[in-house]
Amino acid sequence: MSIDGWIEEKRSAWLYRAVARAERDPTRKALFEQLAAEADKQAVLWAERARLSEDSLAESFRPDIRARVVARLVQALGPRPL
């Protein structure tokens, strides 16, 4: 389903940014920022598919509880242990 793909990509982008904020190594930080940007590009493709199939997307993305827990763990423990 197009909406599911959009949600997954938006979640991935959000989590990649959370990891990038916690990452101290500049090279790894840049990698996670790049991954977030690529996930955003994929989300645009899924959004287009949803429009073509007349699926409705949420107006704005809100990460689910699982994503928020993972982001908090990354902030607390660092990206490498997780």
N, CA, C and O atoms as a Tinker XYZ file with bonds, in Angstrom:
   328  protein
     1  N      0.834000   -1.175000    0.000000    73     2
     2  CA     0.000000    0.000000    0.000000    64     1     3
     3  C      0.886000    1.248000    0.000000    63     2     4     5
     4  O      1.902000    1.277000    0.694000    81     3
     5  N      0.530000    2.238000   -0.737000    73     3     6
     6  CA     1.336000    3.450000   -0.865000    64     5     7
     7  C      1.517000    4.174000    0.460000    63     6     8     9
     8  O      2.598000    4.680000    0.759000    81     7
     9  N      0.464000    4.219000    1.242000    73     7    10
    10  CA     0.539000    4.930000    2.520000    64     9    11
    11  C      1.545000    4.259000    3.449000    63    10    12    13
    12  O      2.303000    4.934000    4.145000    81    11
    13  N      1.548000    2.934000    3.457000    73    11    14
    14  CA     2.496000    2.210000    4.311000    64    13    15
    15  C      3.934000    2.505000    3.915000    63    14    16    17
    16  O      4.790000    2.698000    4.779000    81    15
    17  N      4.203000    2.542000    2.623000    73    15    18
    18  CA     5.546000    2.872000    2.149000    64    17    19
    19  C      5.957000    4.273000    2.553000    63    18    20    21
    20  O      7.095000    4.503000    2.964000    81    19
    21  N      5.018000    5.215000    2.434000    73    19    22
    22  CA     5.287000    6.602000    2.829000    64    21    23
    23  C      5.613000    6.679000    4.314000    63    22    24    25
    24  O      6.579000    7.333000    4.708000    81    23
    25  N      4.808000    6.013000    5.140000    73    23    26
    26  CA     5.035000    6.030000    6.587000    64    25    27
    27  C      6.395000    5.432000    6.930000    63    26    28    29
    28  O      7.129000    5.995000    7.743000    81    27
    29  N      6.734000    4.315000    6.329000    73    27    30
    30  CA     8.025000    3.670000    6.612000    64    29    31
    31  C      9.196000    4.569000    6.245000    63    30    32    33
    32  O     10.163000    4.665000    7.000000    81    31
    33  N      9.120000    5.224000    5.102000    73    31    34
    34  CA    10.213000    6.109000    4.688000    64    33    35
    35  C     10.308000    7.341000    5.587000    63    34    36    37
    36  O     11.408000    7.770000    5.934000    81    35
    37  N      9.169000    7.907000    5.962000    73    35    38
    38  CA     9.190000    9.058000    6.865000    64    37    39
    39  C      9.752000    8.653000    8.229000    63    38    40    41
    40  O     10.515000    9.406000    8.834000    81    39
    41  N      9.377000    7.465000    8.714000    73    39    42
    42  CA     9.906000    6.962000    9.986000    64    41    43
    43  C     11.416000    6.774000    9.884000    63    42    44    45
    44  O     12.158000    7.152000   10.791000    81    43
    45  N     11.862000    6.193000    8.784000    73    43    46
    46  CA    13.302000    5.981000    8.592000    64    45    47
    47  C     14.047000    7.307000    8.585000    63    46    48    49
    48  O     15.082000    7.440000    9.238000    81    47
    49  N     13.538000    8.275000    7.864000    73    47    50
    50  CA    14.195000    9.586000    7.803000    64    49    51
    51  C     14.266000   10.213000    9.189000    63    50    52    53
    52  O     15.295000   10.767000    9.576000    81    51
    53  N     13.180000   10.123000    9.925000    73    51    54
    54  CA    13.134000   10.700000   11.274000    64    53    55
    55  C     14.159000   10.026000   12.191000    63    54    56    57
    56  O     14.869000   10.699000   12.937000    81    55
    57  N     14.230000    8.687000   12.129000    73    55    58
    58  CA    15.188000    7.966000   12.963000    64    57    59
    59  C     16.634000    8.225000   12.533000    63    58    60    61
    60  O     17.509000    8.375000   13.385000    81    59
    61  N     16.892000    8.279000   11.236000    73    59    62
    62  CA    18.246000    8.597000   10.777000    64    61    63
    63  C     18.691000    9.957000   11.310000    63    62    64    65
    64  O     19.846000   10.125000   11.699000    81    63
    65  N     17.788000   10.915000   11.327000    73    63    66
    66  CA    18.138000   12.233000   11.863000    64    65    67
    67  C     18.399000   12.177000   13.364000    63    66    68    69
    68  O     19.279000   12.872000   13.871000    81    67
    69  N     17.640000   11.357000   14.070000    73    67    70
    70  CA    17.869000   11.197000   15.508000    64    69    71
    71  C     19.248000   10.597000   15.763000    63    70    72    73
    72  O     19.963000   11.029000   16.668000    81    71
    73  N     19.614000    9.603000   14.963000    73    71    74
    74  CA    20.940000    8.993000   15.103000    64    73    75
    75  C     22.017000   10.014000   14.741000    63    74    76    77
    76  O     23.035000   10.102000   15.429000    81    75
    77  N     21.814000   10.775000   13.690000    73    75    78
    78  CA    22.796000   11.786000   13.279000    64    77    79
    79  C     23.025000   12.805000   14.392000    63    78    80    81
    80  O     24.159000   13.225000   14.626000    81    79
    81  N     21.963000   13.201000   15.073000    73    79    82
    82  CA    22.115000   14.168000   16.172000    64    81    83
    83  C     22.950000   13.582000   17.314000    63    82    84    85
    84  O     23.672000   14.312000   17.993000    81    83
    85  N     22.854000   12.277000   17.525000    73    83    86
    86  CA    23.576000   11.634000   18.629000    64    85    87
    87  C     25.000000   11.235000   18.241000    63    86    88    89
    88  O     25.846000   11.037000   19.113000    81    87
    89  N     25.264000   11.116000   16.965000    73    87    90
    90  CA    26.569000   10.648000   16.487000    64    89    91
    91  C     27.624000   11.731000   16.647000    63    90    92    93
    92  O     27.422000   12.874000   16.238000    81    91
    93  N     28.741000   11.366000   17.241000    73    91    94
    94  CA    29.825000   12.324000   17.452000    64    93    95
    95  C     30.839000   12.330000   16.315000    63    94    96    97
    96  O     31.483000   13.347000   16.053000    81    95
    97  N     30.975000   11.207000   15.650000    73    95    98
    98  CA    31.913000   11.119000   14.535000    64    97    99
    99  C     31.333000   11.871000   13.335000    63    98   100   101
   100  O     30.249000   11.523000   12.867000    81    99
   101  N     32.029000   12.890000   12.827000    73    99   102
   102  CA    31.484000   13.698000   11.724000    64   101   103
   103  C     31.193000   12.893000   10.453000    63   102   104   105
   104  O     30.233000   13.185000    9.739000    81   103
   105  N     32.010000   11.893000   10.176000    73   103   106
   106  CA    31.799000   11.084000    8.978000    64   105   107
   107  C     30.519000   10.268000    9.105000    63   106   108   109
   108  O     29.709000   10.215000    8.180000    81   107
   109  N     30.348000    9.639000   10.251000    73   107   110
   110  CA    29.130000    8.847000   10.472000    64   109   111
   111  C     27.894000    9.741000   10.549000    63   110   112   113
   112  O     26.827000    9.387000   10.046000    81   111
   113  N     28.050000   10.893000   11.180000    73   111   114
   114  CA    26.948000   11.855000   11.261000    64   113   115
   115  C     26.480000   12.228000    9.854000    63   114   116   117
   116  O     25.281000   12.242000    9.574000    81   115
   117  N     27.433000   12.531000    8.974000    73   115   118
   118  CA    27.101000   12.894000    7.594000    64   117   119
   119  C     26.415000   11.735000    6.877000    63   118   120   121
   120  O     25.492000   11.949000    6.092000    81   119
   121  N     26.860000   10.516000    7.143000    73   119   122
   122  CA    26.244000    9.337000    6.533000    64   121   123
   123  C     24.777000    9.227000    6.937000    63   122   124   125
   124  O     23.920000    8.994000    6.085000    81   123
   125  N     24.476000    9.391000    8.223000    73   123   126
   126  CA    23.094000    9.286000    8.675000    64   125   127
   127  C     22.249000   10.435000    8.132000    63   126   128   129
   128  O     21.070000   10.241000    7.836000    81   127
   129  N     22.823000   11.619000    7.997000    73   127   130
   130  CA    22.086000   12.734000    7.395000    64   129   131
   131  C     21.774000   12.448000    5.928000    63   130   132   133
   132  O     20.698000   12.781000    5.432000    81   131
   133  N     22.736000   11.822000    5.239000    73   131   134
   134  CA    22.521000   11.460000    3.836000    64   133   135
   135  C     21.438000   10.384000    3.723000    63   134   136   137
   136  O     20.592000   10.442000    2.831000    81   135
   137  N     21.466000    9.412000    4.623000    73   135   138
   138  CA    20.431000    8.379000    4.620000    64   137   139
   139  C     19.054000    8.987000    4.860000    63   138   140   141
   140  O     18.073000    8.566000    4.247000    81   139
   141  N     18.976000    9.967000    5.742000    73   139   142
   142  CA    17.702000   10.651000    5.997000    64   141   143
   143  C     17.208000   11.351000    4.738000    63   142   144   145
   144  O     16.026000   11.280000    4.402000    81   143
   145  N     18.109000   12.022000    4.049000    73   143   146
   146  CA    17.731000   12.722000    2.820000    64   145   147
   147  C     17.230000   11.744000    1.756000    63   146   148   149
   148  O     16.264000   12.029000    1.048000    81   147
   149  N     17.887000   10.602000    1.649000    73   147   150
   150  CA    17.457000    9.590000    0.675000    64   149   151
   151  C     16.094000    9.010000    1.052000    63   150   152   153
   152  O     15.262000    8.770000    0.176000    81   151
   153  N     15.858000    8.786000    2.337000    73   151   154
   154  CA    14.555000    8.297000    2.776000    64   153   155
   155  C     13.467000    9.324000    2.472000    63   154   156   157
   156  O     12.352000    8.957000    2.099000    81   155
   157  N     13.784000   10.605000    2.628000    73   155   158
   158  CA    12.824000   11.655000    2.271000    64   157   159
   159  C     12.497000   11.611000    0.779000    63   158   160   161
   160  O     11.344000   11.795000    0.390000    81   159
   161  N     13.495000   11.370000   -0.046000    73   159   162
   162  CA    13.253000   11.267000   -1.486000    64   161   163
   163  C     12.330000   10.094000   -1.797000    63   162   164   165
   164  O     11.436000   10.202000   -2.636000    81   163
   165  N     12.551000    8.983000   -1.121000    73   163   166
   166  CA    11.689000    7.816000   -1.320000    64   165   167
   167  C     10.268000    8.110000   -0.846000    63   166   168   169
   168  O      9.303000    7.659000   -1.462000    81   167
   169  N     10.138000    8.857000    0.236000    73   167   170
   170  CA     8.806000    9.216000    0.733000    64   169   171
   171  C      8.042000   10.038000   -0.299000    63   170   172   173
   172  O      6.830000    9.883000   -0.449000    81   171
   173  N      8.754000   10.914000   -1.011000    73   171   174
   174  CA     8.106000   11.706000   -2.066000    64   173   175
   175  C      7.546000   10.780000   -3.148000    63   174   176   177
   176  O      6.442000   10.996000   -3.646000    81   175
   177  N      8.314000    9.750000   -3.507000    73   175   178
   178  CA     7.840000    8.791000   -4.516000    64   177   179
   179  C      6.597000    8.057000   -4.029000    63   178   180   181
   180  O      5.645000    7.871000   -4.787000    81   179
   181  N      6.603000    7.639000   -2.763000    73   179   182
   182  CA     5.434000    6.963000   -2.195000    64   181   183
   183  C      4.238000    7.911000   -2.138000    63   182   184   185
   184  O      3.106000    7.492000   -2.379000    81   183
   185  N      4.476000    9.172000   -1.825000    73   183   186
   186  CA     3.382000   10.147000   -1.780000    64   185   187
   187  C      2.761000   10.311000   -3.167000    63   186   188   189
   188  O      1.542000   10.415000   -3.299000    81   187
   189  N      3.596000   10.333000   -4.185000    73   187   190
   190  CA     3.083000   10.432000   -5.549000    64   189   191
   191  C      2.234000    9.212000   -5.898000    63   190   192   193
   192  O      1.169000    9.348000   -6.500000    81   191
   193  N      2.695000    8.039000   -5.528000    73   191   194
   194  CA     1.905000    6.824000   -5.762000    64   193   195
   195  C      0.558000    6.910000   -5.051000    63   194   196   197
   196  O     -0.471000    6.518000   -5.601000    81   195
   197  N      0.575000    7.422000   -3.832000    73   195   198
   198  CA    -0.667000    7.539000   -3.069000    64   197   199
   199  C     -1.630000    8.496000   -3.767000    63   198   200   201
   200  O     -2.831000    8.234000   -3.835000    81   199
   201  N     -1.105000    9.596000   -4.282000    73   199   202
   202  CA    -1.968000   10.551000   -4.987000    64   201   203
   203  C     -2.574000    9.919000   -6.237000    63   202   204   205
   204  O     -3.749000   10.121000   -6.541000    81   203
   205  N     -1.761000    9.156000   -6.952000    73   203   206
   206  CA    -2.250000    8.513000   -8.172000    64   205   207
   207  C     -3.314000    7.456000   -7.872000    63   206   208   209
   208  O     -4.233000    7.249000   -8.664000    81   207
   209  N     -3.182000    6.796000   -6.735000    73   207   210
   210  CA    -4.158000    5.761000   -6.379000    64   209   211
   211  C     -5.273000    6.305000   -5.499000    63   210   212   213
   212  O     -6.144000    5.559000   -5.053000    81   211
   213  N     -5.239000    7.608000   -5.254000    73   211   214
   214  CA    -6.242000    8.298000   -4.454000    64   213   215
   215  C     -6.254000    7.854000   -2.991000    63   214   216   217
   216  O     -7.268000    8.000000   -2.307000    81   215
   217  N     -5.137000    7.315000   -2.509000    73   215   218
   218  CA    -4.989000    7.050000   -1.081000    64   217   219
   219  C     -4.770000    8.394000   -0.395000    63   218   220   221
   220  O     -4.211000    9.311000   -0.995000    81   219
   221  N     -5.197000    8.515000    0.834000    73   219   222
   222  CA    -4.987000    9.784000    1.528000    64   221   223
   223  C     -3.812000    9.655000    2.497000    63   222   224   225
   224  O     -3.691000    8.670000    3.225000    81   223
   225  N     -2.959000   10.666000    2.489000    73   223   226
   226  CA    -1.816000   10.720000    3.396000    64   225   227
   227  C     -2.129000   11.666000    4.538000    63   226   228   229
   228  O     -2.915000   12.603000    4.392000    81   227
   229  N     -1.515000   11.412000    5.656000    73   227   230
   230  CA    -1.617000   12.372000    6.748000    64   229   231
   231  C     -0.948000   13.664000    6.295000    63   230   232   233
   232  O      0.016000   13.631000    5.531000    81   231
   233  N     -1.445000   14.775000    6.753000    73   231   234
   234  CA    -0.874000   16.051000    6.339000    64   233   235
   235  C      0.547000   16.221000    6.840000    63   234   236   237
   236  O      1.375000   16.829000    6.162000    81   235
   237  N      0.840000   15.693000    8.012000    73   235   238
   238  CA     2.202000   15.759000    8.528000    64   237   239
   239  C      2.520000   14.443000    9.228000    63   238   240   241
   240  O      1.637000   13.768000    9.758000    81   239
   241  N      3.779000   14.107000    9.216000    73   239   242
   242  CA     4.213000   12.849000    9.821000    64   241   243
   243  C      4.446000   13.036000   11.307000    63   242   244   245
   244  O      5.041000   14.027000   11.731000    81   243
   245  N      3.978000   12.088000   12.094000    73   243   246
   246  CA     4.260000   12.039000   13.522000    64   245   247
   247  C      4.809000   10.649000   13.819000    63   246   248   249
   248  O      4.127000    9.653000   13.576000    81   247
   249  N      6.043000   10.566000   14.344000    73   247   250
   250  CA     6.625000    9.248000   14.600000    64   249   251
   251  C      5.811000    8.480000   15.639000    63   250   252   253
   252  O      5.292000    9.051000   16.598000    81   251
   253  N      5.714000    7.175000   15.422000    73   251   254
   254  CA     4.976000    6.337000   16.361000    64   253   255
   255  C      5.793000    6.110000   17.635000    63   254   256   257
   256  O      6.943000    6.537000   17.725000    81   255
   257  N      5.206000    5.450000   18.596000    73   255   258
   258  CA     5.855000    5.248000   19.897000    64   257   259
   259  C      7.152000    4.455000   19.747000    63   258   260   261
   260  O      8.138000    4.751000   20.422000    81   259
   261  N      7.161000    3.457000   18.876000    73   259   262
   262  CA     8.367000    2.649000   18.670000    64   261   263
   263  C      9.527000    3.513000   18.201000    63   262   264   265
   264  O     10.637000    3.403000   18.721000    81   263
   265  N      9.276000    4.366000   17.228000    73   263   266
   266  CA    10.330000    5.240000   16.704000    64   265   267
   267  C     10.809000    6.208000   17.780000    63   266   268   269
   268  O     12.007000    6.470000   17.891000    81   267
   269  N      9.885000    6.740000   18.570000    73   267   270
   270  CA    10.283000    7.677000   19.621000    64   269   271
   271  C     11.118000    6.994000   20.698000    63   270   272   273
   272  O     12.060000    7.586000   21.224000    81   271
   273  N     10.775000    5.741000   21.028000    73   271   274
   274  CA    11.563000    4.993000   22.017000    64   273   275
   275  C     12.971000    4.741000   21.481000    63   274   276   277
   276  O     13.951000    4.931000   22.202000    81   275
   277  N     13.078000    4.318000   20.231000    73   275   278
   278  CA    14.393000    4.073000   19.630000    64   277   279
   279  C     15.220000    5.352000   19.635000    63   278   280   281
   280  O     16.404000    5.324000   19.973000    81   279
   281  N     14.611000    6.470000   19.264000    73   279   282
   282  CA    15.340000    7.743000   19.247000    64   281   283
   283  C     15.831000    8.112000   20.647000    63   282   284   285
   284  O     16.955000    8.590000   20.799000    81   283
   285  N     15.014000    7.900000   21.656000    73   283   286
   286  CA    15.437000    8.206000   23.036000    64   285   287
   287  C     16.584000    7.298000   23.471000    63   286   288   289
   288  O     17.518000    7.750000   24.133000    81   287
   289  N     16.515000    6.025000   23.102000    73   287   290
   290  CA    17.598000    5.106000   23.445000    64   289   291
   291  C     18.899000    5.512000   22.766000    63   290   292   293
   292  O     19.968000    5.448000   23.373000    81   291
   293  N     18.808000    5.925000   21.516000    73   291   294
   294  CA    20.000000    6.379000   20.800000    64   293   295
   295  C     20.589000    7.605000   21.492000    63   294   296   297
   296  O     21.805000    7.712000   21.651000    81   295
   297  N     19.722000    8.527000   21.901000    73   295   298
   298  CA    20.199000    9.724000   22.594000    64   297   299
   299  C     20.849000    9.368000   23.932000    63   298   300   301
   300  O     21.867000    9.951000   24.307000    81   299
   301  N     20.264000    8.419000   24.643000    73   299   302
   302  CA    20.760000    8.069000   25.973000    64   301   303
   303  C     22.012000    7.195000   25.925000    63   302   304   305
   304  O     22.952000    7.411000   26.690000    81   303
   305  N     22.024000    6.208000   25.026000    73   303   306
   306  CA    23.109000    5.221000   25.005000    64   305   307
   307  C     24.115000    5.435000   23.894000    63   306   308   309
   308  O     25.224000    4.904000   23.943000    81   307
   309  N     23.731000    6.211000   22.894000    73   307   310
   310  CA    24.607000    6.415000   21.753000    64   309   311
   311  C     24.248000    5.458000   20.630000    63   310   312   313
   312  O     23.642000    4.413000   20.869000    81   311
   313  N     24.617000    5.807000   19.412000    73   311   314
   314  CA    24.250000    4.989000   18.257000    64   313   315
   315  C     24.961000    3.638000   18.184000    63   314   316   317
   316  O     24.383000    2.661000   17.707000    81   315
   317  N     26.173000    3.577000   18.639000    73   315   318
   318  CA    26.942000    2.328000   18.453000    64   317   319
   319  C     26.395000    1.150000   19.241000    63   318   320   321
   320  O     26.312000    0.056000   18.683000    81   319
   321  N     26.012000    1.308000   20.516000    73   319   322
   322  CA    25.453000    0.166000   21.235000    64   321   323
   323  C     24.154000   -0.339000   20.615000    63   322   324   325
   324  O     23.837000   -1.526000   20.698000    81   323
   325  N     23.418000    0.557000   20.002000    73   323   326
   326  CA    22.151000    0.144000   19.415000    64   325   327
   327  C     22.324000   -0.287000   17.989000    63   326   328
   328  O     21.353000   -0.669000   17.337000    81   327
